[in-house]
Amino acid sequence: MKSITLRQIPDSLHLAIKRRAKANHRSLNGEIIAILENAAEDETLRRQPKQYENLIDALLDSPLRGSGLVIERNRDTGRDIEF
């Protein structure tokens, strides 16, 4: 495992993390690791593409919305896209 040294931590931040660690029954180090893990997990989730139920939902949430893109459905030939 790697180690990280933190310097010049404001007293108020140190106290807040210390209180949080006590409330969560963790050591100060354990609490800091938990905070970092949560932050890394949140960032990973933000970078993952959304899963959509169907194409229409994906298009409605896409940057193409409002671009004038028209989708017409035709049962015989599939979808035609006009610009």
Contacts in CASP RR format, 6 or more apart in sequence:
PFRMAT RR
TARGET T0000
AUTHOR 0000-0000-0000
METHOD contacts of the structure
MODEL  1
MKSITLRQIPDSLHLAIKRRAKANHRSLNGEIIAILENAAEDETLRRQPK
QYENLIDALLDSPLRGSGLVIERNRDTGRDIEF
17 28 0 8 1.000
17 31 0 8 1.000
17 32 0 8 1.000
17 35 0 8 1.000
18 28 0 8 1.000
20 31 0 8 1.000
21 27 0 8 1.000
21 28 0 8 1.000
21 30 0 8 1.000
21 31 0 8 1.000
24 31 0 8 1.000
24 34 0 8 1.000
26 34 0 8 1.000
50 58 0 8 1.000
50 61 0 8 1.000
52 58 0 8 1.000
52 61 0 8 1.000
59 65 0 8 1.000
59 69 0 8 1.000
59 71 0 8 1.000
68 83 0 8 1.000
69 81 0 8 1.000
69 82 0 8 1.000
69 83 0 8 1.000
70 81 0 8 1.000
70 82 0 8 1.000
71 79 0 8 1.000
71 80 0 8 1.000
71 81 0 8 1.000
72 79 0 8 1.000
72 80 0 8 1.000
72 82 0 8 1.000
73 79 0 8 1.000
74 80 0 8 1.000
END
